[in-house]
Amino acid sequence: MNNSVDSLNKLAQEYEQIITDEATTLVTYIGFAESGVATSAAKWIIMKVTSAAAAAPMGVTTYQYAGSYKSKANIWDNRAALSYV
């Protein structure tokens, strides 16, 4: 987990435009881009954060990227349909 959290912190420091979408209580998307990039442009780094159900003991949180870490070829508007690794 520390590597994922460290990666998230580095991206937050590097990019001026950050969008968060709490899609469900268990899934959150976080997008990073240069300032002024449209959400329809293929210039986003997108992270999907998935948490285990609240009822699960010692829940697990998964951090995944669309494409790969630092892949700027993603469209924020398509975040729910992207493949995450």
N, C-alpha and C positions, 0 to 999 in steps of 0.2 A: 504494500500500500504506500509506503513512503516514496517509492519511485514515482508513482502516479500522482501523488499529492505534490511532490517536488516539480514534476512536469507541469502540472496545472498552475502552480505558482510562477514558474518561469514564463509560461505563455501569458499570464495575466500582467506580468511586468513588461513584456515585449510588445504587446498589441494594445492599441488605443481604443479599439472598438470591441466590446464584449457584450454578448447577448446571452441571457439565460432563459430557458423555457422549461418550467416544471410541468412536463407533459402529463404525468400521473403522479400519485403519491410515491411511486417507486422509481420513476424514470425522469431524469433531468438531462437536458441537452445544454451544452455550453459552447458557444461559437466565438472564435477569435479572428479578427481581421484588422487590416490597416484602417485608419480613420477614413470615413466617407464611402467605404465599399458597400454597394447595394446588396441586400439580402438575396437578390436573384443572380448575383455574379458568382462565378466559380472561383472564388478567391478566399474561401473560408477554411479554417481548421475547426473541426467539430468533434467534441468529446461527448460521449454518452455515459452517464453515471447511473448505474442500476443498483438499487438497494434491495436486500432481501425483505420479505414481508415482515411487518412490525411484530407479528406473533412468533416469528422464528427466533429461537434463542441464539444469541451470538451471531446476529445477522451479518451477512457478507455484502460488501460494496464492491462493484466491478466498475473499472474505468476502461473504456474502449474508445478508439479513434476511428472516424470514418476514413477508410483507406489505410492510413498509417499515421504515426506521430509526425506532426508538421507537414502533412499533405495539404497544400493550399488549393486543391482542385475541387473543392466541394461547394455546393450551393446551400446556404442556410435554409432557404425555403423548402428544400427537399430532405431535411434532416431525418424525418421519421422513416423515410423509405431507403436510406443509405445502408450499406453494409459496414459493420463495425468489427474491428479486430483488436 
